[in-house]
Amino acid sequence: MSIAAIVLAAGEASRFGTPKQRLLLPEVLERLEQSPVDEIVVVAGAHTLETPARVVTCAGWKRGPGASLLSGLEELGDDVEAAIVVLADGPDLAPEAVERVIASWREDGGSLVAASYGGERGHPVLVARGAWEAIPDAGLRVLEPRLVPCDDLGDPGDVNTPADLPERLR
């Protein structure tokens, strides 16, 4: 059995002004490649994306992140037991956070497990295969996960405007 990563990159990026995914995705993918996931699927939507990772385009991306996530999950084989979900606009994702969330899920189970920073839910989020069919269009954010503290690893970031970019990407 394996663990896959789904990178949600389907949004319009209207607050950023340009397709921020094209700038931030390489950072996110590099960090995922350092984590214990077995495969990576990027979900595009509003913008075409060129990346060495497998890309699936979600025609219904405007319905919400759940629709985008389901498009990515549909691409996964029967051997995938869970998916790690991350956002393309979180360039400071710690590979260790992915590892910690997976380890917690393997040890304690649950259908939804998320990293937390300062007690607040963040990414990555692990969704077990048994919960895939129950994902609403609003996405995983409307479901209550079991939290795994990752404060010591640093928040993955949430780039919405150019001012939110880490200094190294400006």
PyMOL commands that set and color helices and strands:
alter all, ss='L'
color gray80, all
select helices_A, chain A and resi 20-33+61-63+65-73+95-108+129-134+140-142+151-153+162-164+167-169
alter helices_A, ss='H'
color red, helices_A
select strands_A, chain A and resi 2-9+39-44+54-57+80-87+112-117+120-128+146-149
alter strands_A, ss='S'
color yellow, strands_A
deselect
rebuild
show_as cartoon
